[in-house]
Amino acid sequence: MALNALKRYQTLIAEVDRLCRSIRQGYGEHIACKKGCAGNCCQRHISVFPVEAVSFAAALQKLPQKMIHRIRHKARSSTTFGPCPLLEDGACLMYDSRAIICRTHGFPILNRYKGIRTIGYCQQNFKHLPVIPDDALIELGPLNNTLTSINNQFLEETTAPWPYSDRLTIGEALLLDG
């Protein structure tokens, strides 16, 4: 199994968590995101790369059987247009194992497209700052490049036939064998 890529993915998660923790420490009073938030970040059923899907599947296998059955039931009945199947009572059932996009959602994301700089973030956050400081930004390009590189390595290292061509919904990921 693609252990080198999975280790790199875990390292990337740790780096993203450190970055988000730093932003929260510096600007916590401007961040509304929390358990039970009325925002819409978990109301969309997103897709993840295969390396993230396998990481989800492995993390799921570490949970108690009763929880595994509950999560898989939710995953089987989820739709791509509904909320994330891991959302329950305003919280993520696998919070510690969530994908990169889930970890960064709501934080100010810097994107550059054709030389134009844009910043996207949850409108519940940073309401009282006229400008979001650069040290509060997560630059999307390098993060996505690293994640894509790790995923490509994962696909190269995977010896078993991979049944998916590109991305999987979180629901599909939760139905994989760990």
N, C-alpha and C positions, 0 to 999 in steps of 0.2 A: 504494500500500500504506500502511497506517496507521502512518506514520513517527513522528508526534507521540506516539502511544500507546506505540509500541515504545521511544522515547527515554525517556518517563516510566517505563516498566517497568525499563529499564536503570538509571535513577536510583534507583528503589526498591530494586533489587538491591544497588546500592552502599551505600545507607543501611542495609539489613538486614545486609550484610556488616560494615559499621563497627560496628553494634550488637553483633553476635555476637563480633567481634574484641575489643571492649571487655569483654564479659562473660568471654570466655576469658582475657583478660589479668588481670582482677581475680580470677577464680575458677578458673583453669586446673587447680589441684590438685584441684578437686572435680568436674572434667568428665572422664569416662571415654571419651567419643565419640572415635573415631579410625578410621583405615583398618583394616579387618578386625575391627571391633568385633563382639562376639557379640550385640549388641542386636538388636532386631527392626525397627528403623525402615525398612530397605530390604526387608524381607521381605513388605511389603504393596505391591501395585501400585496406586498412588494416581492420582487424577485432577487435572487442571490446567485453568485457564481457557484460552480460545482464545488470548489474547495470549501466555500462557506456551508454549502448543503451537507457535505460529508462531516464537517465540524459539528453542525447541528445534530446530525444523526448520531454521532459518537457521544455528544453531550446528553442526548435524550436517553441513551442506553444506561447512563449512570443514575438515572432517576428511579424511584420506586415503581414497581410494575403498575400499580394503580394509577399513578400519574402518567406513565407512558401510555396506558390505554386511553385515559381521558384526553390527553393531547392528540393522540392519533385519531380519535373519534372526531375531535374538533377539526383536525387537518383534512380528514376525508369529507367532511360536510362543508368545508370552506369554499369560497368562490374567489376568483381573481378580482372581483369588484367589491367584495366585502371587507370587513376588518381583518386584521392579522389573526390567524387561528390561535396565536399564543396570548392574545389579549383576553384577560378575564378580570372582572371587577376593577378595571382601570389599571391593571398591572400586567407585566409580561411574566408568563409562567416559566420562562427560561431566561430571565434577565441577565444572569452572569454569562450566558452563552450567546447573546444576541449578535447579530451581524454588524458589520462596520457601519452600514447606512443607519441602522437603529441607534448605534452609539453616538453618532454625530448629528442626528436629526434634531432640529431646533437650534443648534449652535450656528453662528454665522459662518456660512460656507462661501469662500471666495472662489469665483470661477472667472476664467479669462477666455473670451471667445473673440477671435479676430482682433485681438488687441484691446477689446473692451472689457473692463473690469466690472463684474456684477457681484453683489453679495445677497445671498438668500438666507433667511432664517425664519423661525416661528415668530409671527407678529405679536405673540404674547411676551416675547423676550425683548430686551433692550428698548423698551418703550420710552424711557426718559433720557436716552443718550442721543444727542443730535447726530453724532458720527460714531460708528463702531470702530474702536481702536484696532490697529493692525495686529496687536498681540492677542486679540480675541477672535481672530479669524482662523479657520481651518481651510487651507488651500486644497481645493478639490483635485486639480490636475495631478500633482505629484502623488497624492493619496490613491487616486484611481489608477495611475500608472503602476504603482507598487502592487496594488491588489490584482491588477490584470497580469502582471509578471508572475506573481505567486500562483494565480490560477492556471496560467499557461504551463508553469513548471509542474503543477499538480496533474494536469492532463497528460503531460509527457511521461510522468512517473507512474501513472496509473496503468497497471497491467491488465486489470479486468476490463471487459468492454464497457464503455460508458454509454448508457442508454439515452442520454440527453445531449442535445446539440449545443446548447448555450446556457442560458440561465434557467433556474427553477424557481417556482414560487416557494415561499416558506412552507406552505402546506405540503407541496411535493417533497421538499427536503425532509420534512418530519416523517414521511412515509418510507424513506430509504432505510435499508438495513444498516445498522451501525457497524 
